[in-house]
Amino acid sequence: MQGSLPIISDYLRHLCRSISELNRIFLTHLDIDHIGSATELQEETRADVIMHEIDAELVDRRNEDYEQLARSFPSFSTDEFSKLFRKIKSIRGVDFKVNKRVNDRDSAPRKQVPDSSEE
């Protein structure tokens, strides 16, 4: 949700981590409770935002009208696309930059994070 940066920061501190350690933000889907703080997080951390290619395209083009956008996604049924369209139109104040687009075949690379207790 938007405005959750302090909650996220507190949770990371609880894990003996810092928000400055974030280098990737994985957004799993377009629901506002999943993407709402992405703008704040990206501004604070300069982390890469990673999102499925279809969701990223919808975010990039969220200001287009329904008919124009629907023509770009012919594989979606009218019902499926209507639900997606309502979701993207409800997104307000979201201005993050998607740095990497992934698809269903991709997997997330693992990166070792140093244990903060060893520092």
Secondary structure, 3 states (H helix, E strand, C coil): CCCCHHHHHHHHHHCCCCHHHCCEEEECCCCHHHHCCHHHHHHHHCCEEEEEHHHHHHHHCCCCCHHHHHHCCCCCCHHHHHHHHHHHHCCCCCCCCEEEEECCCCCCCCCCCCCHHHC
